[in-house]
């Protein structure tokens, strides 16, 4: 497969800049941009739509390993990360991520994963756009509830290749965690989500035929290297912007981006069926 270096380099570098900024700004790991754009790039490498979606999801998750470090460091310096919440959700996240990446992901077709991605992006966008205030007495659940919530966040994140922010930010906001703290804490959750899922994606994709050169399982390493190199530079800038934007504007930015990505991935999934 040919790789036209200059246009691909510029495109993937721009993708890294955008995804890193969004990772810091919205606590989403940048996956809502990475997955559709990487799908487009990989289809240009003559991959089938189904395999391109799977590799885009896995590569997006691998990028999050790097951007989560960069963005969470910036949020932590501002004292915005609630590490008690991170500790409570992480065991469930790891369990759900491994079940998803080692089992369900390998069994589902790529076009089905594209539609799943679209549906969850749409659901999250509607929830955030409505902006309804949670009940004043509502708070975080106990340990069993956090285990269940973490499992759902990890499993669904693995299926769609995002850092979990599209679930964890609305969930934490629903539990009356202030949105800036929810975004920062979601950024911290991105690392255990990515670590567990990437391990599963590498092992689960080793025997898959038709992958491009220099791939580790379902992870496309040339794309990973270029996007990660640039995303770590801009994640702190996004985190800085997150603490300056008003809550309502931050939620609308999140929702608007999810609507657009949902539409694109739905079209990709339907065309690949």
N, C-alpha and C positions, 0 to 999 in steps of 0.2 A: 504494500500500500504506500502510495506516495505521501509525502508530507511537505507541503509548500511552506518553507520555514518562515519567511518574513510575514506574510499575511496572517498565518496562524499564530506566530509569536505576538504580533501586535494585538490580535483579537483576544488571545488568552491573557495577555498582560492587562488589557482593559477590563476583562472579566474579573481578574484578580483585584484590581483597584476598586471596582464597584461592589463586589461581594464582600471584601474586607470592610469597607465603609458601612455597608448594611449590617454586617455582623455586629459591629460595635454600636450602631445606631439603634437597632431593633432587637438585639439578642437572639437572632435567628440563625446564626452560623453562615448566612449568605446563601443557603441552599435553595431558596425560592428563585434566585437568579441563576445559580450554578446549574441546576438540573436541566432546565429547558435549553440554556445556551450550550451546555456540553452535549446535550442530545443532538442539537443542530450540528455542532462540530464533528461529532462521531459519525453521523449519517453522511457527512462529507467525506469520511474515510472509507466509504463503501460498506459500512456495517448495515445490517438490517435494522429496521426501526425498533424491533423488540430488544435486540442485543444492545443497541445504542442507548436506549432508556435505562437498561440495567447497569451498564457501565457508567453512565452519567450519574446515576444515583450513588453508586459505590465510590466514584471519584470525588463527587461532591462531599460525601461523608469523610473521605480521607483529608480533603482540604480543611475541613472543620477542626481536625486535630491541631492544625497550626493556627488558624484564626481564633480559635477559642482561647488559646494561651494569650495571644496578643490583646484581644478585646477584654478578657476578664481581668488582666493586669491593670488596664486603664480604669475599669470600673472599681476594682478593689482599692486602688489608691484614693478613690473618692469615698470609700467606706460604704458603697452601695450594695455589695453582695451580701446576701443573708446566708452565711455558711451553714447555719443550723438546718435551713431548708434543703440545701444541697446534700448534706449528710443524710437527711431523712428520705430523700427521693432516689439517691444513687443506687442502693441495693436493688430496688425494683427496676430501675433503668437498665442496669447491667443484665438482669435476668430477661427482661423483655427484648432487649437488643439482640441477645444471643439466640433466642427462640426465633426472632424475625429473620436475622441475617443468615443463620445456618439452616433454617427449615423453610419457612413460608416464602421467603424471597426467591429461593432456587426453584420452587415449585410453580410460582405464578409466571405467566407470560409477560413480556415487557409492555405490551399494549394495555394489559390489565393494570399493571403498576402505574402507567401513565394516567389512566382514568382514576385510580385510587388517589394519586397525587392531586389531581384536579378537584376531586370531591372534597378532600380535606382542606385544600387551600380555600375553596369557596365557603365551606362551613366556617372556617376561622375568620375569613374576611367579613362575613355577615355578622358574626358575634362582635368583632371589634368595631365595625362600622356603626352598629346599633348603639354601642356605648352605654348600655344600661348599667346603672350603678348596682353593685351587689347589696344584699341585705346587710344592714349595719351590724347585726349580731353574728354574721357568718365569718368563720375563721378557717385556718388550716385544719385538716382532719388529723386524727391520731396516727400512730405508727402503721396499723393495718391499712388505713386509707391512703397514706403516703406510699406504701409499698405497691398498692394497686394502681395509684396514679402514675408512679414511676414506671411500672411495667408497661402501662398503656403508652406513655410518652416514648419509652425506648423502642417498643415494638413498632409503633406507627412511624417514628422517625426513621427507622431502618427501612421501612417499606418505601418511603418517599425521598430519602436522602437529605434530610434537613436536620439542623441541630436541636430540634425539639421546641424551638421558640413559638412555632405556630400553634402548639398545644399548651406549653408551659406558661407562656405569657398570659393568655386568656384564663388559664386555670388559676394562676396566682392572683390575677386581678379579681377573679370571681371570689377568691378567698380573702379579699380586702387587703392584699399586699399592694402598696402604691406602685403605679406603673413603672416609674424609674427604677425602683428596687426590683420589680418583677423582671424587667429587661436585663438588668445586671446579673441577677441570680440565674436567669435562663442562659446567659452567656457562659456562666460557670458550669452549668449542667451539660453544655455542649461537648465537653471533653470526655466524660465517661460514656456518653451516648456514642460519640464517634469511635472511641477506642474499642468498645465491645463490638460495634457493628462492622468496623473495618476488618477486624480479625475474621469475622464470619464471612465477609464478602471475599476476602482473599482465598480462604479455604474452600468456600463453596463454588468458586469460579475456576479453579485450577484445571478442570477437565473440560471446560466449555470450548467448543471449536469456533473458529472465526474471529477470535479476538485480535486486535491490532498488536503489532510488535511492541515489546517492552511493557507488557501488562503483567500485573501481579493479580491473578484471579480476575475479578471484575474491575479492578482498579487500573485506570489508564495512567501510567506513571508520567509520561511527558506532560500531559495536561495538569496532573497534580503538581509537578515541580514548578511549572510556570505560574499557575494561578496562585499557589501557596506563597511563592516568593514575593508577589506583589500585594496579596491580600493582608499579609502581616504588617505591611507598612501603613495601610489605611484604616485598619480596625481601630487603633487608638483615636484616630480623628473622628470616626463615627461615634465612639463612646463619649468623646468630649461634646459632640453635638447633641447627643441624647440628653445630657444634663442641662442643656440650654433651651431646648424646645419645650413649649407647653404641652401638658398631657394630652389635650384634645387633638392637637396637631400631630403628635406622635402616633396616636391611635389611627388617625385618618391616613397617614402615610403608610402604616402597616397594612391597613385594609385595602387601600387602593392598589398596592403592589400585589397583594394576594389575588384580587379579582383578575388582574391582567394575566398573571401566571396560570391561574386556574383555566382560563379560556384557552391559552396556548397548548397546555398539556392535554386538555380534553380533545382538541383537534388532532394532536399527535397520536393519542390513543385510538381514536376512531379510525384514522387513516391507516394505522398499523394493524387493525383488526382483520 
